[in-house]
Amino acid sequence: LNNFLIMEKKLLFIAFFITQVLQAQTNTFIGAFDNNWNNNANWSLTLIPTLTNDVVIPTGKTILLNSDGDAKSIQLEGTATLNLSGNLSIAQTSLASAQSTINWMSGSIGGGGTLNNLGKMNILPAGSKQLKGGTTINNSGTITQTTDWSIDIIDGTINNLVAGVIDLQTVGAHINASGTGSHLLTNSGIIKKTGVGNSVIFAELHNTGTISVALGILELKNNQNILTGGIYNISSEASLIWSQTQTVSGTLNG
């Protein structure tokens, strides 16, 4: 009996060890059955990722997340595409490569990690899009809003870096701020309004880069905005409106 109990404990320990090793492994999307995130058969570990997995989407693969999805980190390689209409939670630093595409249709990005976007992030219909949980997006690629469904920063930060472009193409393409968390948008790259109609930046804007309004109206509507120098180019067919007090320093050109 004692030998049996000892053997049973050993087997339980081995099973626990194997489980821990599997959970710590990279989980790669292979798409063996379809393009659905929430299908065990589509993953290299034959398990849907958890917050303990580093998720890899290989080049050429397209994946759909239309419910809740968790990852320790996520990496979009090469020409990988993520179609997001659910809630993605990332705990650590993640990467979307320069040739990759994120089509953000609805849902949230949260979990407190950082997403470094080097590729294309398209803000598409139709549903709310929330940045929450203290999550950061560092954009060195292009974020393009082609819908009146806005990005709502509930608790997070969008850093539009030197190489980054945020293109507001339609009426109602806003960057909102709600809730009690951080609602910060920093710009050292380019924020441009290229479509007719009104777009509003409700988030707290810290600008050292370029703001360009080719068409329509771009409104800055947060009294905590800080404009430290920067370039402001407004065409004769467009308007840049400061509807709240702005804190300004340095030289504003344009």
N, C-alpha and C positions, 0 to 999 in steps of 0.2 A: 504493500500500500504506500509506504514512504517513497519507494522508488517511482511509483506511478505519479505521486504528487510532485516529486522533483522534476520528472520528465514533463509533466503538464505545465509547470511554471516555466521551464525552459522554452517550451513551444510557445507559450503566451508571450514571453520576452522576445523571441525571434519574430513572432508575428507583429508585435508592437514596433520593433526595430525596423522591419521591412516597411511598415506603414509610414513611419517617420521619414525614412529615406525617400519613399515615393512622393510624399508630400513636399519634400524639399527640392524635388527635381524640377527642371524646366518642363513645361507642358506645351508642346508644339501643336498648332492646328494643322491637321492633315486633310481635313475635309473628306473623309472616307465615305460618308453617307450623304451629306448635303452641306450647306453653308451656315448652319445654325450653331451658334455658340453653345446652346444648352442641349447638346446631344453628345453623350459619352463617346459614341463611335467616331466622332470627328477629331478626337484628341489622341496624342501619342501615348498618354498614360491610360487611355480609355476611361478617363474620369474628367468631369467638368472641372475647370480650374477653381481653386480656392485662394484665399488670401495668403497661402503659403507657397503658391506657384508663381514662377517667372514665366509669363505667357509669351510665346513667339508666334507671330503671324508671318509665314515665309513669303518671299516675293512671288507675285502672281496669284496669291490666294485672296479671296473675298470672303469676309465673315460677317454675319448678321447677329447683332445682340439686340433682341427685342423684349427682354425682361431684365432681371437682375443678373449682373455678372461681376465676379470678384477676381482680383489678381494682386499678387505681391507687386509685380510690375508687368508692363506690357511693352513689347517691341514690335513695331511694324517694319519689316525688312523690305528693301527694294520697292517694288510696285504694289505692295499689299494694300488692301482696301478694308476699312472698318466701316460698316453701315450701322450707325448707332440710333436706335429708337427705344432703348431701355436705359437702365441705370448702371453705369460702370464705376466700380470702386477700385482705385489703385492706391497702394500704401507707400510705395517707394518711387524713385526716379524712373521714368518711362520715356520711350523714344518713338517718334514717328519719323521715318527716314525721309530724305529729300524728294524721293519719287513716290512716296506713299500718299494715300488719300483717306481722310476721315469725313464721311458724310453724316453730319449731325442733324438728325431729323426730329428727335424729341428725346426726353429723358435727361439724366444728369451725369456729370462727371464729378466724383467725390472720392473720399477715402483719405485725404490729407497728403497724398503724394504730389509729385511734379511731373507734368507731361511736357517734354521738349518737342515742339512741333517744328520740323524742318520742311514738311511737305505742304499739302493742300488740306485745309479744313473748310468744308463747305457747310454753311448754315442754311438748311433746307426746310421746306414745309414737312409736316404740319404738326406742331406741338411745342410745348414749353421746353426750354433748354436751360438747365440750371448748373451753375458751378458752385459747389458747396463743400462743407467739411474741411475748410482750410486748405483746399487744393489750389495748386498753381499751374497755369499754362504759360510756358515760355515760348513765344512765337518768333521763329526766325524764318518761317515760310510765309504762307498767305492764308489769311482768314477772310472768307468772302461771304457776305450776307446777301442772299438773293430772295429773302422772304421777310414778311412783316412779323414773323415769329422771332423775338429778340433773344439775345443771351442775357440771362438774369444772374448776376453775381450775388448770390445769397451769402456766401462766406468763402472768399477766395481772392486770388489775384491773377490778372492777366498782364504779363510783361511783354509788350511788343518791342522786341529787341532791334538793334541797328539794321539788320537785314530784313526785318519783318514788315509785312504790309497787312493792314486791316482795311478792307474795301466794303463800304456800305452802299449797296447798289439799288435799294428799293425804298419806297416810302415805308416808314414804320420800322426800318432796320435800326433798332435801338440797342444800346448796351445798358441794361437796367441795373438797379441796385435795390435790394430788399432784405429784410431781416436785420438782425443785430450784429452780424459778423463783419468781416472786412469786405469792402467793395472797391478794391483798388485796381485802376487801369494805369499802367505806366507806358509811356511811348517815347522811345528813342529812335524809332523807325519812321514809318509813314502810316498815318490814318487818313483815308480819303473817302469823300462822298462823291460817287460817280453817277448816281441815279436821281431822278426827279423826286419831289416830295420832301418830307421832313424826317430827319433822323436825329435822335437825342442821345447824348451820352449822360446818363444819370449817375454813373459810377464816378468815384473820386479820381480825377485825371491828374497825373503828374507828367507834364510834357517837357521834353528837351529836344524832340524831333520835329517832324514835318506834319502839318495838318493842311490838307488840300481839299477844297470844295469846288468841284467842276460843275456840278448841277445841283439844284435843289437847295435845301437848308440843312445845315448842321448846327445843332444847338448844344451848348455846354451848360448843364443844369445841375451843378453841385457847388455849394459855397466853400468847399474844401479843396477846390482845384488849385494846383500850383503850376504856373507856366514859367519855366526857367529858360529864358531865351527861346529858341526854336524858330521855325519858318512857317509862315501862314500865307498860303496862296489861295486867293478867292477869285473866281472868274466873275466877269460882269453879269453872268446869268445865275449867280449863286449868292448865298449869304452864309456867314458865320455869325451866330448870335451868342453873346454871353448874357444869359438871363439871370445869372447869379453873380455875386462878388467873386472875382478871381484874384488870387495872390500872384503878382507878377514881379520878376526880377531879371536882370540882364537885359539884353537887347533882343527885341522881337523883330524879325525881318520878314519880307515877303511882299 
